Amino acid sequence: MILSTSQRSGSARERLLVRLLDAFGETLPPPEMSLREIAARIETSHALLRYHFGSLSGVLAAMLTAQRSRDNEALLEAAQQGTFDDFVMAIWRTYTRPEQLSRIRGFFYVAGLAAYRPEDFREFVESIDDLTVMLSSLAEREGLNAKEARDVATVTVAAMRGLLLQELLTAGTRSEDAVTLILRMREGRPGSTITSGTLSGLRPP
């Protein structure tokens, strides 16, 4: 789903979502902001927001999904024109810009809620796999088979998200060198003890 903030057609929910994106730009409402306050910000009713999104967390999930979809449209150009490594660095630079801090916090907030109630955040959960799919396609293009490509892409995205979470919890620890190390591990380059074959054997707990 890619919504333009200039879009004014579509369902009532889509129109509300566009107004939310217009009002908050690249940021998100903070979790302590009430639905009533958000409704006042976009000049609609609290009841209408609750009807279409269910709760504040539903609003955040819908906004995150739409914002990340727009990001992916731009990132897709990097995927088509560059290498796996180029695309990883493009993702990292996109989500480590200072103006992204609100969204990164929102992402982990919603992800935590979705871990308990995935059925309430179905659209958000389904969208989480988008970068993995694009990275997997690049890895296949560079010679890995489908299973290896999927595993390497999954671990790479998970590692980047882990670094972002670490930065939120302990500011100042994020390092682009860590992303470079992830790429070295994927390639099995000199100085690395993990190869793509090792990565393909990893599974989440």
CYANA upper distance limits for C-alpha pairs under 8 A (distance plus 0.5 A):
  1 MET  CA     65 THR  CA      8.29
  1 MET  CA     66 ALA  CA      6.87
  1 MET  CA     69 SER  CA      6.50
  2 ILE  CA     66 ALA  CA      6.54
  2 ILE  CA     67 GLN  CA      8.49
  2 ILE  CA     69 SER  CA      5.79
  2 ILE  CA     70 ARG  CA      6.04
  2 ILE  CA     73 GLU  CA      8.35
  3 LEU  CA      7 GLN  CA      7.51
  3 LEU  CA     18 VAL  CA      7.58
  3 LEU  CA     66 ALA  CA      6.80
  3 LEU  CA     69 SER  CA      8.45
  3 LEU  CA     70 ARG  CA      7.66
  4 SER  CA     18 VAL  CA      7.75
  5 THR  CA     18 VAL  CA      5.86
  5 THR  CA     19 ARG  CA      7.97
  5 THR  CA     21 LEU  CA      6.96
  5 THR  CA     22 ASP  CA      6.38
  6 SER  CA     18 VAL  CA      8.17
  7 GLN  CA     15 ARG  CA      8.19
  7 GLN  CA     18 VAL  CA      7.41
  8 ARG  CA     15 ARG  CA      6.53
  8 ARG  CA     18 VAL  CA      7.99
  9 SER  CA     14 GLU  CA      8.37
  9 SER  CA     15 ARG  CA      7.10
 10 GLY  CA     14 GLU  CA      6.39
 10 GLY  CA     15 ARG  CA      6.90
 11 SER  CA     15 ARG  CA      6.74
 12 ALA  CA     16 LEU  CA      6.70
 13 ARG  CA     17 LEU  CA      6.64
 13 ARG  CA     52 HIS  CA      6.32
 13 ARG  CA     53 PHE  CA      8.48
 14 GLU  CA     18 VAL  CA      6.69
 15 ARG  CA     19 ARG  CA      6.86
 16 LEU  CA     20 LEU  CA      6.74
 16 LEU  CA     49 LEU  CA      8.37
 17 LEU  CA     21 LEU  CA      6.73
 17 LEU  CA     62 ALA  CA      7.91
 17 LEU  CA     63 MET  CA      7.36
 18 VAL  CA     22 ASP  CA      6.59
 19 ARG  CA     23 ALA  CA      6.57
 19 ARG  CA     42 ILE  CA      6.79
 20 LEU  CA     24 PHE  CA      6.64
 20 LEU  CA     42 ILE  CA      7.00
 20 LEU  CA     63 MET  CA      7.94
 21 LEU  CA     25 GLY  CA      5.82
 21 LEU  CA     26 GLU  CA      7.98
 21 LEU  CA     63 MET  CA      7.33
 23 ALA  CA     41 ARG  CA      7.66
 23 ALA  CA     42 ILE  CA      6.91
 24 PHE  CA     28 LEU  CA      6.56
 24 PHE  CA     29 PRO  CA      7.61
 26 GLU  CA     67 GLN  CA      7.78
 26 GLU  CA     99 GLU  CA      7.95
 26 GLU  CA    100 GLN  CA      7.68
 26 GLU  CA    103 ARG  CA      7.99
 27 THR  CA     99 GLU  CA      7.95
 27 THR  CA    100 GLN  CA      7.51
 27 THR  CA    102 SER  CA      6.01
 27 THR  CA    103 ARG  CA      6.24
 28 LEU  CA     60 LEU  CA      7.35
 28 LEU  CA     63 MET  CA      7.98
 28 LEU  CA     64 LEU  CA      8.44
 28 LEU  CA    102 SER  CA      6.53
 28 LEU  CA    103 ARG  CA      6.45
 28 LEU  CA    106 GLY  CA      7.44
 29 PRO  CA     33 MET  CA      6.83
 29 PRO  CA     38 ILE  CA      7.95
 29 PRO  CA     60 LEU  CA      7.84
 30 PRO  CA    102 SER  CA      8.23
 30 PRO  CA    106 GLY  CA      8.25
 31 PRO  CA     56 LEU  CA      7.93
 31 PRO  CA     57 SER  CA      8.28
 31 PRO  CA    106 GLY  CA      8.40
 33 MET  CA     37 GLU  CA      6.87
 33 MET  CA     38 ILE  CA      7.51
 34 SER  CA     38 ILE  CA      6.84
 34 SER  CA     56 LEU  CA      7.48
 35 LEU  CA     39 ALA  CA      6.45
 35 LEU  CA     46 HIS  CA      6.39
 35 LEU  CA     49 LEU  CA      7.74
 35 LEU  CA     50 ARG  CA      8.18
 35 LEU  CA     55 SER  CA      7.79
 35 LEU  CA     56 LEU  CA      6.35
 36 ARG  CA     40 ALA  CA      6.67
 36 ARG  CA     45 SER  CA      7.88
 36 ARG  CA     46 HIS  CA      5.47
 37 GLU  CA     41 ARG  CA      6.72
 38 ILE  CA     42 ILE  CA      7.01
 38 ILE  CA     46 HIS  CA      8.41
 39 ALA  CA     43 GLU  CA      6.30
 39 ALA  CA     44 THR  CA      5.50
 39 ALA  CA     45 SER  CA      5.89
 39 ALA  CA     46 HIS  CA      5.80
 39 ALA  CA     49 LEU  CA      7.45
 40 ALA  CA     44 THR  CA      6.66
 40 ALA  CA     45 SER  CA      7.67
 40 ALA  CA     46 HIS  CA      8.41
 44 THR  CA     48 LEU  CA      7.68
 44 THR  CA     49 LEU  CA      8.35
 45 SER  CA     49 LEU  CA      7.12
 46 HIS  CA     50 ARG  CA      6.78
 47 ALA  CA     51 TYR  CA      6.56
 48 LEU  CA     52 HIS  CA      6.83
 49 LEU  CA     53 PHE  CA      6.25
 49 LEU  CA     54 GLY  CA      7.60
 49 LEU  CA     55 SER  CA      8.15
 49 LEU  CA     59 VAL  CA      8.32
 50 ARG  CA     54 GLY  CA      4.92
 50 ARG  CA     55 SER  CA      6.06
 53 PHE  CA     58 GLY  CA      5.42
 53 PHE  CA     59 VAL  CA      6.03
 53 PHE  CA     62 ALA  CA      8.25
 54 GLY  CA     58 GLY  CA      6.24
 54 GLY  CA     59 VAL  CA      8.18
 55 SER  CA     59 VAL  CA      6.95
 56 LEU  CA     60 LEU  CA      6.82
 57 SER  CA     61 ALA  CA      6.57
 57 SER  CA    110 VAL  CA      7.09
 58 GLY  CA     62 ALA  CA      6.67
 58 GLY  CA    121 PHE  CA      7.87
 59 VAL  CA     63 MET  CA      6.67
 60 LEU  CA     64 LEU  CA      6.52
 60 LEU  CA    106 GLY  CA      7.53
 60 LEU  CA    110 VAL  CA      7.72
 61 ALA  CA     65 THR  CA      6.62
 61 ALA  CA    107 PHE  CA      8.43
 61 ALA  CA    110 VAL  CA      6.80
 61 ALA  CA    121 PHE  CA      7.57
 61 ALA  CA    124 PHE  CA      6.42
 62 ALA  CA     66 ALA  CA      6.80
 62 ALA  CA    123 GLU  CA      8.32
 62 ALA  CA    124 PHE  CA      7.53
 63 MET  CA     67 GLN  CA      6.54
 64 LEU  CA     68 ARG  CA      6.44
 64 LEU  CA    103 ARG  CA      7.72
 64 LEU  CA    106 GLY  CA      8.20
 64 LEU  CA    107 PHE  CA      7.45
 64 LEU  CA    124 PHE  CA      8.20
 65 THR  CA     69 SER  CA      6.60
 65 THR  CA    123 GLU  CA      7.99
 65 THR  CA    124 PHE  CA      6.22
 65 THR  CA    127 SER  CA      7.11
 66 ALA  CA     70 ARG  CA      6.92
 67 GLN  CA     71 ASP  CA      6.84
 68 ARG  CA     72 ASN  CA      6.61
 69 SER  CA     73 GLU  CA      6.97
 70 ARG  CA     74 ALA  CA      7.35
 71 ASP  CA     75 LEU  CA      6.64
 72 ASN  CA     76 LEU  CA      6.25
 72 ASN  CA    131 LEU  CA      8.12
 73 GLU  CA     77 GLU  CA      7.73
 74 ALA  CA     78 ALA  CA      7.87
 75 LEU  CA     79 ALA  CA      6.93
 75 LEU  CA     87 PHE  CA      8.04
 75 LEU  CA     90 ALA  CA      7.59
 75 LEU  CA     91 ILE  CA      7.65
 76 LEU  CA     80 GLN  CA      6.73
 76 LEU  CA    134 MET  CA      8.22
 77 GLU  CA     81 GLN  CA      6.73
 78 ALA  CA     82 GLY  CA      6.09
 78 ALA  CA     86 ASP  CA      7.85
 78 ALA  CA     87 PHE  CA      6.41
 78 ALA  CA     90 ALA  CA      7.68
 79 ALA  CA     83 THR  CA      7.39
 79 ALA  CA     84 PHE  CA      7.90
 79 ALA  CA     86 ASP  CA      8.29
 79 ALA  CA     87 PHE  CA      6.05
 79 ALA  CA    134 MET  CA      7.72
 79 ALA  CA    135 LEU  CA      8.32
 79 ALA  CA    138 LEU  CA      7.60
 82 GLY  CA     86 ASP  CA      6.10
 82 GLY  CA     87 PHE  CA      7.07
 83 THR  CA     87 PHE  CA      6.72
 83 THR  CA    138 LEU  CA      7.40
 84 PHE  CA     88 VAL  CA      6.78
 84 PHE  CA    135 LEU  CA      7.02
 84 PHE  CA    138 LEU  CA      6.01
 84 PHE  CA    139 ALA  CA      6.67
 84 PHE  CA    142 GLU  CA      8.33
 85 ASP  CA     89 MET  CA      6.81
 85 ASP  CA    183 LEU  CA      7.16
 86 ASP  CA     90 ALA  CA      6.67
 87 PHE  CA     91 ILE  CA      6.70
 87 PHE  CA    135 LEU  CA      8.00
 88 VAL  CA     92 TRP  CA      6.72
 88 VAL  CA    135 LEU  CA      8.35
 89 MET  CA     93 ARG  CA      6.58
 89 MET  CA    179 VAL  CA      8.11
 90 ALA  CA     94 THR  CA      6.58
 91 ILE  CA     95 TYR  CA      6.88
 92 TRP  CA     96 THR  CA      6.58
 92 TRP  CA    160 MET  CA      7.77
 92 TRP  CA    179 VAL  CA      8.43
 93 ARG  CA     97 ARG  CA      6.92
 95 TYR  CA    100 GLN  CA      6.45
 95 TYR  CA    104 ILE  CA      8.01
 96 THR  CA    100 GLN  CA      7.00
 96 THR  CA    101 LEU  CA      8.05
 96 THR  CA    164 LEU  CA      8.30
 97 ARG  CA    101 LEU  CA      7.93
100 GLN  CA    104 ILE  CA      6.69
101 LEU  CA    105 ARG  CA      6.72
102 SER  CA    106 GLY  CA      6.67
103 ARG  CA    107 PHE  CA      6.45
104 ILE  CA    108 PHE  CA      6.99
104 ILE  CA    164 LEU  CA      8.15
105 ARG  CA    109 TYR  CA      6.68
105 ARG  CA    168 LEU  CA      7.83
106 GLY  CA    110 VAL  CA      6.59
107 PHE  CA    111 ALA  CA      6.45
108 PHE  CA    112 GLY  CA      6.47
108 PHE  CA    165 LEU  CA      8.12
109 TYR  CA    113 LEU  CA      7.08
110 VAL  CA    114 ALA  CA      6.56
111 ALA  CA    115 ALA  CA      6.65
111 ALA  CA    125 VAL  CA      8.47
112 GLY  CA    116 TYR  CA      7.56
113 LEU  CA    117 ARG  CA      6.80
113 LEU  CA    118 PRO  CA      8.32
114 ALA  CA    118 PRO  CA      4.98
114 ALA  CA    119 GLU  CA      8.23
114 ALA  CA    120 ASP  CA      7.61
114 ALA  CA    121 PHE  CA      6.31
114 ALA  CA    125 VAL  CA      7.81
117 ARG  CA    121 PHE  CA      7.56
118 PRO  CA    122 ARG  CA      6.50
118 PRO  CA    125 VAL  CA      7.42
121 PHE  CA    125 VAL  CA      6.56
122 ARG  CA    126 GLU  CA      6.59
123 GLU  CA    127 SER  CA      6.74
124 PHE  CA    128 ILE  CA      7.00
125 VAL  CA    129 ASP  CA      8.26
129 ASP  CA    133 VAL  CA      6.84
130 ASP  CA    134 MET  CA      7.08
131 LEU  CA    135 LEU  CA      6.62
131 LEU  CA    157 VAL  CA      7.88
132 THR  CA    136 SER  CA      6.39
132 THR  CA    150 ARG  CA      7.81
132 THR  CA    153 ALA  CA      5.78
132 THR  CA    154 THR  CA      6.15
132 THR  CA    157 VAL  CA      6.96
133 VAL  CA    137 SER  CA      6.80
133 VAL  CA    150 ARG  CA      7.99
133 VAL  CA    153 ALA  CA      8.09
134 MET  CA    138 LEU  CA      7.01
135 LEU  CA    139 ALA  CA      6.68
135 LEU  CA    149 ALA  CA      8.41
135 LEU  CA    150 ARG  CA      8.49
135 LEU  CA    153 ALA  CA      5.87
136 SER  CA    140 GLU  CA      6.75
136 SER  CA    146 ALA  CA      8.16
136 SER  CA    149 ALA  CA      5.37
136 SER  CA    150 ARG  CA      5.45
136 SER  CA    151 ASP  CA      8.49
136 SER  CA    152 VAL  CA      7.88
136 SER  CA    153 ALA  CA      5.66
136 SER  CA    154 THR  CA      8.50
137 SER  CA    141 ARG  CA      6.76
137 SER  CA    149 ALA  CA      7.78
138 LEU  CA    142 GLU  CA      6.82
139 ALA  CA    143 GLY  CA      7.10
139 ALA  CA    144 LEU  CA      6.36
139 ALA  CA    149 ALA  CA      5.59
139 ALA  CA    152 VAL  CA      8.35
139 ALA  CA    153 ALA  CA      7.97
140 GLU  CA    144 LEU  CA      5.21
140 GLU  CA    145 ASN  CA      6.34
140 GLU  CA    146 ALA  CA      6.71
140 GLU  CA    149 ALA  CA      6.08
144 LEU  CA    148 GLU  CA      6.32
144 LEU  CA    149 ALA  CA      5.93
145 ASN  CA    149 ALA  CA      6.45
146 ALA  CA    150 ARG  CA      6.64
147 LYS  CA    151 ASP  CA      6.73
147 LYS  CA    200 SER  CA      7.90
148 GLU  CA    152 VAL  CA      6.56
148 GLU  CA    196 SER  CA      7.55
148 GLU  CA    197 GLY  CA      7.67
148 GLU  CA    199 LEU  CA      8.46
148 GLU  CA    200 SER  CA      5.85
149 ALA  CA    153 ALA  CA      6.54
150 ARG  CA    154 THR  CA      6.55
151 ASP  CA    155 VAL  CA      6.71
151 ASP  CA    199 LEU  CA      7.06
151 ASP  CA    200 SER  CA      5.43
151 ASP  CA    201 GLY  CA      8.37
151 ASP  CA    202 LEU  CA      8.15
152 VAL  CA    156 THR  CA      6.56
152 VAL  CA    186 ARG  CA      7.39
152 VAL  CA    196 SER  CA      6.95
152 VAL  CA    199 LEU  CA      6.53
152 VAL  CA    200 SER  CA      6.80
153 ALA  CA    157 VAL  CA      6.69
154 THR  CA    158 ALA  CA      6.64
155 VAL  CA    159 ALA  CA      6.52
155 VAL  CA    199 LEU  CA      7.71
156 THR  CA    160 MET  CA      6.84
156 THR  CA    182 ILE  CA      7.38
156 THR  CA    183 LEU  CA      8.49
157 VAL  CA    161 ARG  CA      6.72
158 ALA  CA    162 GLY  CA      6.59
159 ALA  CA    163 LEU  CA      6.78
159 ALA  CA    182 ILE  CA      8.09
160 MET  CA    164 LEU  CA      6.80
160 MET  CA    179 VAL  CA      7.62
161 ARG  CA    165 LEU  CA      6.68
162 GLY  CA    166 GLN  CA      6.65
163 LEU  CA    167 GLU  CA      6.74
163 LEU  CA    174 ARG  CA      6.90
164 LEU  CA    168 LEU  CA      6.89
164 LEU  CA    174 ARG  CA      7.63
165 LEU  CA    169 LEU  CA      6.82
166 GLN  CA    170 THR  CA      6.28
166 GLN  CA    171 ALA  CA      8.14
166 GLN  CA    173 THR  CA      7.63
166 GLN  CA    174 ARG  CA      7.75
167 GLU  CA    171 ALA  CA      5.31
167 GLU  CA    172 GLY  CA      6.88
167 GLU  CA    173 THR  CA      6.15
167 GLU  CA    174 ARG  CA      5.82
174 ARG  CA    178 ALA  CA      8.25
175 SER  CA    179 VAL  CA      7.79
176 GLU  CA    180 THR  CA      6.97
177 ASP  CA    181 LEU  CA      6.74
178 ALA  CA    182 ILE  CA      6.88
179 VAL  CA    183 LEU  CA      6.93
180 THR  CA    184 ARG  CA      6.81
181 LEU  CA    185 MET  CA      6.66
182 ILE  CA    186 ARG  CA      6.82
183 LEU  CA    187 GLU  CA      6.85
184 ARG  CA    188 GLY  CA      6.51
184 ARG  CA    189 ARG  CA      5.80
184 ARG  CA    190 PRO  CA      8.40
184 ARG  CA    192 SER  CA      7.01
185 MET  CA    189 ARG  CA      7.08
185 MET  CA    192 SER  CA      5.92
185 MET  CA    193 THR  CA      7.53
185 MET  CA    194 ILE  CA      5.70
185 MET  CA    195 THR  CA      6.29
185 MET  CA    196 SER  CA      7.91
186 ARG  CA    194 ILE  CA      7.54
186 ARG  CA    195 THR  CA      6.04
186 ARG  CA    196 SER  CA      5.56
186 ARG  CA    199 LEU  CA      7.93
187 GLU  CA    195 THR  CA      6.61
187 GLU  CA    196 SER  CA      6.83
188 GLY  CA    192 SER  CA      6.15
188 GLY  CA    193 THR  CA      7.55
188 GLY  CA    194 ILE  CA      6.48
188 GLY  CA    195 THR  CA      4.76
188 GLY  CA    196 SER  CA      7.16
189 ARG  CA    195 THR  CA      8.49
194 ILE  CA    198 THR  CA      6.34
194 ILE  CA    199 LEU  CA      7.48
195 THR  CA    199 LEU  CA      6.82
196 SER  CA    200 SER  CA      6.64
197 GLY  CA    201 GLY  CA      7.32
198 THR  CA    202 LEU  CA      7.51
